[in-house]
Amino acid sequence: MSVRPEFYDLIRKPIVTEKSTMASVNGAIVFEVAIDSNKPQIKEAVEAIFKVKVKAVNTAIIKGKSKSFRGRSGRRKDVKKAYVTLEQGYTIDTSTGF
């Protein structure tokens, strides 16, 4: 399976937070993905980019916060997160980056 350029547009960046670190204990890696992506596309992209086997993909859409900047109200963009669970024996090191 070759890595197509659109895979890099689909998987934006790994998310490294306290919650995602706790998920990595169970073999799950958290990525920020394109808002219009679906689970089969995410699975195919992660398998092609990192050369791993994906067991499951769970997604969550985080709604953007309402913020005020210099008296004007605005809104941050919505973000889609993908919790990718890997098969036994596979790992991805997110600390070194993409």
N, C-alpha and C positions, 0 to 999 in steps of 0.2 A: 504494500500500500504506500503510494507516494504522498508526499506532503504538498497539498495544493495551496496556492497563495491565499485563497479565501479562508482557509483554516486559521490563519493568523489574524484575520479580521473578526473571526467568530470568537476565539478565546483571547480576551483582552489582556488580563493580567491575573496573577494569583493574589488572593486576599489573605494577608497574614495578620490575624487578630487573635485575641485570647480564645474566642469561641472556635475559630478555625483550627487553632493549635490543638484544642481539645478534640475536635473531630478527626484530626490526623492520627490520634491514638487508635482509632477504630479503622484506619486505612482510608479515610476520606480526605480529599484535597478540595479546597474551595477556590473557584475561579470567578472573576467577573467576566460575563459573556455578553454578546450582542443581545439587545432586548427582543429582537424578532427571531432568535434561534430556538430550535426545539431539541428535545432530548436525543433523538438519533443523530442529529448533526453534531451535537456536543460530544457524544460518545465517539463518533468517527474521527473528529478533529483531535481529541486527546490521544486516542490510540495511534494516529498517524504521527503527531508531533513528538510524543514522548516515548513511543515504542513500548507501550504497556497494554495490558488487557483490562478493560473496564467491566466491572460487575454491575453497577447501577449508577444512574444519574438522577438526582433530585434537584429541582429548581425552585427559586423563590424570587419574586419581584419585590424590591424594596422601594416604596414610594418616596419621592423626593421631599425634603423638608421645605416648609415655607419660611423664608428668611427676609429680613429687612436690611437694606444697604443704603445708607445715606438718606433715610426717610422714605425710600421707595420699596414697596414690597415686591418680592420675586419668589421664584421657586427653583430649587435644585432639580436636576434631572433624575428620572427613575433609573434604578440599577437592577440588573438581573444577575443573581448569583447562582452558580451551579455547584452542588455538592457531588463530587465524583468519587464513588467508592471503587477501589481497585481490587482485582483478584488477589488471592493469597500469594505472597512472594514478590509482588511488584511494588515499587516505591517511586516517588517523584520528589526530587530535592528542590523545593521552592525557595530556599534561602539564597541560592546562587542566581536566581532570576531566569528569564527566558533565554 
